[in-house]
Amino acid sequence: MLRNAKLAALSFLRSAGAFEAVANSKWRRDRLLILCYHGTSLEDEHQWRPALYLAPQVLEQRLQSLRATRCSVLPLGEALQRLQARDLPPRSVAVTFDDGAYDFYRQAYPLLKSYGIPVTVYQTTYYTDNPMPVFNLICSYMLWKRRGDQLGPIPELGLTQAMDLSTQLGRHKIVRILVERSERENLSGREKNEIARRLAGALGIDYAALTIKRILQLMNAQEVAEIAKEGVDVQLHTHRHRTPDDEALFRREIADNRGRIQSLVGHSARHFCYPSGVYRQEFVSWLEKEGVLSATTCDAGLVKRGDNPFLLSRFVDTTGRTQLEFESWLSGLGALIAFRRAATQSYTLPED
């Protein structure tokens, strides 16, 4: 009910010229919109995780809107510099993609390139050198593919009783059991991949065929190097997609991530994105010690001069966002009437 009322209000405001008025205002001129994307579906991932994935045709609609609304799309580093210098062009936008998945290389980047849109990829690097699906995600995806079925006991995987796959909660419990077991036994990536393969067998899924499609895999080293050579800005997202509470471990994540990126793209990465949008205040000083210049969150908002450079807001675009909502954020009006700004500060399904 509340969402329908909001959409009706946005429709009225657009027809009344409010979108255009805010877009042309000094208030909007002094602010930067950082767009956040995660995945662009190779197949049906946007149906499985609509909060993470867009269908390619929806992403193209977004890119068309950037052009139609005359947004000034800038590289992230340049945009942040011009923000501080009070030199932003009208309707400034920066585009970012988190994680650096293969679907970015296959689906998103060709679209971005065709529209001439600069982009920053926050690249996590563990799976860049380990070509296999991300463990927790592929388990969740396969269980979703068999939603509505029952999964019998698989004692060797720690699943000691039959479990219902018809609900998201039921599927999530299975993933938690598998993830917690892998953490408890300190399993390697290869060992976790074997668990995923055995789960696929129990579900009647051809894991080899699924792996060949590279669904829920990251770009490999050659692909990261290729997009960087073509102008994509590759930046920090931790090596293992995690932010430990221990300073030494946290800084190791940055150092390992930066070292691998530098070896692939030839320069040192200085901008950072918090995995899953999870941040703590103490992370700020640790990032400063590592020479990081900025860090983006998943909190909703536009960025203005004077904001903490290590707690930068973004607009997370998902399948659940309508085109009307997206355009309201391009104008700036969406930020003015946003109901919720802070992102959830917890990992729901930690990655490797």
Summary of the structure (lengths in Angstrom):
residues: 352
radius of gyration: 20.7
end to end distance: 38.7
largest distance: 62.9
contacts: 1150
relative contact order: 0.17
helix: 48%
strand: 15%
